[in-house]
Amino acid sequence: MVMKVKEGLLLKEIAGQWVLVPSGDAAQEMNNIITLSSSAAMLWKELEKGVDDLEHLANALLDEYEIDYRTALRDSEEFTTQLKDNGMLE
C-alpha cells in the first residue's frame, strides 16, 4: 500500500526549523503549522515520493542515523501512525 501525504501540506524549512504548512483545502481543515524534527522531515520527504512500505522508511533512517533496524522500524511506524491518526496521510 502506497502511503501518500495529504495534498496541500507543504514541507518548508523556516529559520532552521522544519514545518508543515497547510495550503488550499488543507488550510480549511488545519489552521496551524506543525513543527517536525529533522528525522521526521526526512521521513516526510520519503513519503512525498510515494513510499509503499515501512521498511523503506526504516532503511532511510538507517542511512542517515546511527540506530539499529528495530528502532528505525518502530520510529517509522510511530511516525506514520501519528500522520494517519491526524488525517495527514491518504
HUKA-V958638 format. One record per backbone hydrogen bond with DSSP energy under -1.0 kcal/mol. NH is the residue of the N-H (numbers start at 1). CO is the residue of the C=O. If there is no record, write none. Layout:
nh->NH co->CO
nh->NH co->CO
This chain:
nh->3 co->51
nh->6 co->88
nh->9 co->6
nh->10 co->21
nh->12 co->19
nh->14 co->17
nh->17 co->14
nh->19 co->12
nh->20 co->34
nh->21 co->10
nh->23 co->8
nh->26 co->23
nh->29 co->25
nh->30 co->26
nh->34 co->20
nh->36 co->18
nh->41 co->37
nh->42 co->38
nh->43 co->39
nh->44 co->40
nh->45 co->41
nh->46 co->42
nh->47 co->43
nh->48 co->44
nh->50 co->47
nh->57 co->53
nh->58 co->54
nh->59 co->55
nh->60 co->56
nh->61 co->57
nh->62 co->58
nh->63 co->59
nh->64 co->60
nh->65 co->61
nh->67 co->65
nh->72 co->68
nh->73 co->69
nh->74 co->70
nh->75 co->71
nh->76 co->72
nh->77 co->73
nh->78 co->74
nh->79 co->75
nh->80 co->76
nh->81 co->77
nh->82 co->78
nh->83 co->79
nh->84 co->80
nh->85 co->81
nh->86 co->82
nh->87 co->84
nh->88 co->83
nh->90 co->4
